[in-house]
Every structure is written in C-alpha cells, then in structure tokens.
Amino acid sequence: MSLSPEQIQIIKATVPVLQQHGATITTVFYKNMLDAHPELNAVFNTSNQVNGHQPRSLAGALFAYASNIDNLGVLSPAVQLICHKHASLYIQPDQYGIVGKYLLEAMGQVLGDALTPAIHEAWGAAYWQLANLMIGIENDLYQQSQGWTDWREFRIARKVPESDVITSFYLTPVDEKPLPAFRPGQYIGVQVYVPDLKYPQARQYSLSDAPRSDYYRISVKKEIGLNPTQPDASTHPGYVSNLLHDTKKEGDTIKVSHPYGDFFFSDSDPSHPVVLLAAGVGLTPLTSILNTLTSASDSERKISFIHGAHSSSVRAFKDHIKSLSDKHSNLNATFFTTQPSATEKQGEDYDHVGRIDVQQLDANKDLFLDNPQTEYYICGPESFMTSLNAGLKAKGVGADRIKMELFGTGGVPHL
C-alpha cells in the first residue's frame, strides 16, 4: 500500500530528527529486539553490534529512505544489495514483522511525545512499504535458487594458506549433488556455531575461483580486530574468520548458502577490456573474475589486474596471478606495496610503493582509458573505493562503467 501525500510529507519532515537521533534509535532497537528474540542473534553480526557498525549502518539507511521517500528509484541499487545479503541469510517474511515492531517502539522510546500518532502511523506505513518491496525481491531470489532455500551442509575438503592472513577453503557439498553455477564476483553465506557466544553466526565470503560444479572456494582473511573495551576500538575480532582459521580442519562441516550478490562480472561484450582493481582481501571476488576470464583460452580481451597490499607477506595469490600474466599476453598484472621489505626488489616483487593511485598507472597500458568501453571492477575498503571511484571519474570514466563491491555493513560509497 502506497503512502498518502500527507504521510510522505510527514516522513520528509522527520529527516532532521533521524539525522540527530538515528543512531540512538537503532542502538535501542537492536538491544530491545535481541533481548526479546535471542534467536535472531544467529542472523545479526555480533561483532558489528559490539563495535556499533550495525546500528550506524541502519541509521544511515533510515536517513536515506526518509530523504528519498518520494523518489525511491534512487535507492534501488542499495535495496538490491541488501536483499541479496538477506537472501544469503535466509531472512523470512515473518522476521520483518518483528523488526518493524521493535523499530517503531524504539522510535517512541527515544523520541517520547515527539513521536505523535500521525508520525507513528506514517512511519509504520513507510516501513511496510519498504518491507514488502524487499520481501518480494527476496522471494524472487529464493525462487531462482533451484530449491536450495535453506542452509546446506558442506565439508572443508582442503584448507590452503595463501598468505600470512588469508586462507582458502575448498568446500564440497555433503550430499554430493552438483553445485549451481554462480556469477563471478558473487559470495556465499557461511554459518558456524560460535562457542564463546553460544549461538551461530553467519558471514558472507566472496567466491574466489571460477565457477565449478564440484566445489566452491572462499579465501578468508583472519580478522584480528581490536579489544572492544578500548575507547578507540573500531573493530572487533572476527568470530567466524578466527574459528575458520584456528579451529576448523579439513573434513569438518559448515553450513553454506546459495551464492548471491549484486556485484558480479557482466560479460556484455567479450571485446570490452576489463580492469580489476583491489586492495587487501578485496582481491577475492576479482580473482574469481580473473580465473573465469583466463579460462577462455581463445579470448584476446585485454585484462588488467591491479592489487595493493601492505606487504608481500599478506598478499594472496601473487604467484598465481603472475603465472597467469606470463601465460596470457592479454593480461597485465600490477602490484602496489605499502611497506616493502628491505629484501624485496621493485620491478620483481612489486611495481609501485604506496597505495594504488591512478596517477601512477599508465593511462592505456594499465587502465585502457583509450577504449571508451572499458569496464572497471573495484573491491576493497571504503576509502580505497571512494578514492579510485573519484580518480577514474576525473579521467573521464562514466559511472555506468565502474562497478564496486564494499565489504562490511555499509553500502557502496557512490550510492
């Protein structure tokens, strides 16, 4: 049911209130809801509850929704991103009812008498307008999953260290049924029981290899984080990544979702050059794209793979990428290292010192700026994404040719 013109005006009038009190409202919301429904702890990221990322992210989403309540089309990319993540967690329609109840109650608790009956009614209508839209999108995603509509048991067939902080996990289905294909760049949800929390936690990890029917591969960074009791702590140790690295062994089983994600390689034209830019563990979905592109041995498509890392010891897949570059003359690989060791040689172990900077890249050899059809795929931390997005646009690249994947609780920076 659509909102009335009066309700739209009410929602827009609450934008300053959300800007001021949004994070407080969402913090109260999560606490009250999880206290009343502890089973939902299995759905929400506890690390991001501890460090405050989740409440801040939801507050930002509510602010964006209220600000664009009369032009929801602008939010479509962000809604798609969220719905794919929801599908990887198997969110169900009845859970939207729980969220709506506690969100409106949190508004009342924080705003008091300022939440008039008219504002309460308008926000109730606005919430269900968005909820029903997302329920519909998620239902369509479930319908496309070929019957894979719940967590599925997978066995860790192989566990391979790729760097000091990243390990690859080769996952095979316990039921031994062929795996559905995915679009290179997409992710799977992984759920494990966390003894310290006494409930399961789920995380999304990009698939890091070309699609196969016998296994999925994820390459996981061990998130050390900071002590949450420190006043300046901004991250919390990753419950799932640490369990995968430290306690899960070959032969152990974990639960896995169907592949999802709205960031993926779109092979609109096999003649279009492709530039893959990644920082840190952001190379995982781009490695899936790279492996897919180079598996087509007869392809002459120009490919540039550019990766930045703090040091060689934490860089994954260096030898693999170099070997592909040696094998395929159409592939150019470039490596940036922020802190190279004294024994490393520029031109052999890395190409540039520092973080990835478009000004240090050759306009045509590295970025293929001479071709107006070149497509750019970028993945990494938010500051990295924002910087490269701006740098490419300053060189004349249209937003429609830049595709980005941001890890974490936020949305893509340019949305």
N, C-alpha and C positions, 0 to 999 in steps of 0.2 A: 504494500500500500504506500503510495507516494505521500510525501509531506505536503501539508497545505502551505500556501504562500505565507500565512501568518507564522506557521511553525518554522519555515525557512528563515524568516527574519529574526525569530527568537534565537535560533541556533547561531546565526551570524553575530548576533548581539552578545553571545557568550564567549566569543573568541578571546577577548582580553582576559576574561576570568580564567579560561583554560591556560592562557599564557602565564598567568600568575600562580595558579593553584593546581595545574595539571599534574605535576609530578607528585604532589601531596595526595591528590585524589587517587592516582593509580597505585601509589605505595599502600595506602589504606585498603584499596580494593583487593590487591593481591594477598595481603595479610588476612583479611576477613574471609576471603573465599577459600584460601588454602587451609585456614584453621577449621572451617566448616566442612570442607571437602578435601581431606588429605589425600584421597586417591588421585587428585589432579596434580599432585607433586610429580607423578610419573610423566606428565605432559609438559610441565614448565621447567625451564632450565634453572636449576637451583643455584648454580654459580652466578648466573645473571640476576638472580634475586638478591644474592648476598652483596654483589658489587653495585647494585642499583641500575644496571643497564636495562633490565626488562621494564621496570616502571617508567624510566625516562623514554624508552622507545615507544611504549604505549601512549604516554602523554603526548609525544610528538605526533603520533598517528591520529589521536583525537583532535589535536590542534589543526592538523592538515585537513581532516574530514570536515570539521566545522567551518574552516576558512573557505572550503570549496564545495559547500553543501549544495550550492546552486549550479555547480559545474563539475559533476562527479567524473566526467570523462577524463579529466586531467589526472585523476587518481588511479586510472585503470592499470597502468604498469605496476604500481605499488600493490594494488589489490591482487593482481595475478601472482606477484612474488609471495605474498603472504599465504594465498590459497595453496600454492604448491608446497610451502612449508607445512601448512596444516595437514595436507593430504599425506605427507611423509610421516606424520604423527598419528594418522587415522582419527582426526577430530571428527566427532559425530554431532548431528544437529541438536540433540538434547543438551550438549555441553554449552551451546550458545545461550540457552535459557539460563543456565547457572551464571555464566559470565555477565549477562545483561542484568540479572537481579542484583548481584553484588557491586557492579559498576554504578548503577543508579543509587544504591544505598550508600556507597562511598561518596558520591556527589553530595548527597544530603548530609552525611556526617561531617564533611569538610566545610560545606557552604552554609549549612544551617538554614535559617529563614530566607536567605538569598535564593535558595532553590525553590521558587514558587511552584504551585501546582501546574501553572502553564509551562514553565521551563521544564519541569519534571516530565510532563506529558510529551513535550516536543522532543526531548532527548530520548525518551522511550521509543517514540516513532522513528527517530533518526537511527537509533541503534538497530532496530529490527529491519529498517530499510537496508542497511549495510549487511547485517547478519544474513538476511535472506538471499542477498546477492551472492555472498560468499558460500553459503550452503549450496546454492545452485552450481557454482563453479566447481566446488569440491566434489559434488555428486557426479558431475561430468568427468572429472579426473578419475574417480573410482570406477566409473563405467568403462573407461578406456584401459583399465589395468588388467584385462583378461582374467578376471576372477581373483586376482591377488589383492584382496581387500582387508587384510589383517597382517600382523607381524608374522614373519616366516622364519623358521629355524635355519641358520647357516653354520657351517663348520669352518673354522680357520684352517685352511689346507696348508698355507705357507705363511711365514712371518719373516719378512726380509728387511733388515735395516738399510735405509737409503742415505742417511746422514746421521750426525750426532743427535738430531732431534726428531727426525721423520722416519717412520717405519711403514712399510707396505704390508697390507693384509690381503691375502688371496682367499676369497670367500666362496665356498661351494654350497649349494642347497642340500640340506639333509635328505629331502625327498627325491633328489637326483633328477628332477624334472628340468628340461631345458629352460634357460633363462630368457625372458623377453629382451629384445634389443632396447637400447636407450639412445638418446641423442648426446653425442659427445659434449661434455660440459655440465651435464646433469649430476645429481647427487642421489644417494640413498640415505634413509634414516637408519641408525644403528641404536638398538636398545640393550642395555646391560643392567643387571642388578648391582646397586652400589651398597656394599655392607655398611659403610660409615653413615649412610642416610637411612638405610633400612627400607628403601624403595627403589624402583628402576629409574633410570634416566635415559633420555634419548638425545642423540646428536645427529646432525646432518654432515656427511662427508662426501666430497666430490669423488666420483669415479675417475680413476687416474690412468685407465688404459682404454684402448679401443673396444667397442662392444664385442662380446663373445657370448656363446650360449652355455659355456660350462663353468665360468666363474666371473665374479666381479672383483675388481681390485680397488681398494681405497688406500691412500697414503696419508697417515695421520701424524700431525705434529704433537709432541708431548707438551702440553701447556702447563708450565711450572706456576705461573701466576705470582701473586704477592700475598702476604699474610693479611687476611681481611680485617684484622684488629688494628693494623696500621692506619693512621688518619689519612694518609695519602694513597692508600691502596686503590688501584683502579681495576685490577683483575683478581680473579680467584683461581686457584689451581683447578685444572680441568678434571672433573671427576671421571669422565668416561675415557678421555685420552690417556690419563695416568693408569687406569685399570687395563686398558688395551696394551699399553707398553709394558707394564710391570707384572701383571698377574695372568693375563690371557696367553695361553700357549697353543701351539699347533695341535689340532684335534678338539679344542674347546668349541663350544657353540655359543652363538649370539643371535639376537633377533634382528631381522633386516626388513626394511620396507621396499616396496616397488620404487624404481627410480622416478624422481620428479625433478622439477626445477625449470624456471623460465629463461635461464641463461644457457644457451647451447649453440653449437655451430650450425649455421643456416647455409646450406650449400645451394644458394640461389643461382649461382652461375659458376661452373668449375674453372672459368678463366679468371675470376676475380682474385687478385693477390690477397693474402691473409697475413696480418701482423699480430702476433701473440705476445702480449706484454704482461709480465707477472713479477710480483715481489714476494719473497719468502715462500710459505706453503701455498700461496696463491697460484703456484705453477701446476697444482694437481689437475684442475679441470682443463687447463691448457695443454697439459701433457696428453690427456685423452684425445683432445682435438688434434694435436700433432701426430700422435700414433695413428689416428684414423686417416689423416691426410697422407701420410707417408706410406700407408699400407697399399695405396693405389699406385703401384709401381710405374704405371704408364702416364701418370699425371705430370704435367710440366708447370703446374700452378706455382707461382712464386710464394714462398713462405719465409717469414722472418720470425724467429723465436728469440725474445729478449727477456732476460731474467736478472733480477737483482737480489743479492743476499748479503747478510752482514759479513759472512766469512765463508771460505770453501768448506769448512767442516760442517756447516749447517745446510749447505746447498744439496738438494736431492737431484738425482737423475743427470748429473753433469756428464758422466761418461756416455750414458745412453743418448743424450741429445747430441753430443759431439760425434758419436758414431753415425747417427742418422744424417748429420750435416756432411760427414765425409762420404756417405753413401749416395746422398741425393744432392745433385748440383743445384737444384732449385731451392734448397733450404739454406738459409743463412742464420747462424746462431751467434748471439752477442751476450756477454756476461759482464754485469757490474758487480763489484765487490766493495762494500763499505769499508771494511777493515782487513785488507790482505795481510797475510803473514810475511815475515822477512824472507822466507824461503820461496815464496811464490813469485813468478815472473809474469809481468804484463805482456800480453800477446800470446801467452801459453796457458796460464791458469785463469786469467781473466782479461777482459778487454779494456774496461774503464774502472777508475777508482771513484767511489761515491755511490749515491743513489741514482736510479735511472732518471736521465734528463734528456728530453727530446732535443735539446740544443747540442748535445754531444753525439747524437745519432745522425748518420748520413741520410739526407732527405730522400734519396732514391734507393740506395742500397739497403738501408735498414727499414725505412718507413714506407717506401714505394709511393711517395707523395706525387710522383709523376703520373700515376694512374688514378683517375677520379673514381674508380670503382673499388679501390682497396678497402677491405673490411678490417676493423680493429677490435680485438677481444682483449679485455683487461681484467685482471683479478689481483687483489691484494688489499692492504689496509686502506682505511678511508682517506688518509692524507695522500697516499700514493695515487689512489683513484682520482681524487679531485685534481691533483697536480697534472697528471697525464691527460685527463679529460680537457682541462683548460689549455694545456700545451698543444694538443692536437687541433683543437678548435682554432687556436691562434694561427695555426699553419694552414687553415682553410678546410679542415676536415669537418663535414657535416655531422650533426648529432645522430642522424639515421645510420651512419656507418660505424658508430662507436658503441660497442656492447660491453657492459660491465657486470661483474659479479662481486658483491661485497660480502665477506664473511662476517658473521656476528648477528646482532639483534636488529641492526638498523636496515634502512633501505638503500638503494643505490643513490649516491650523492647528488646526481643531477635531477632526480625526480622532485 
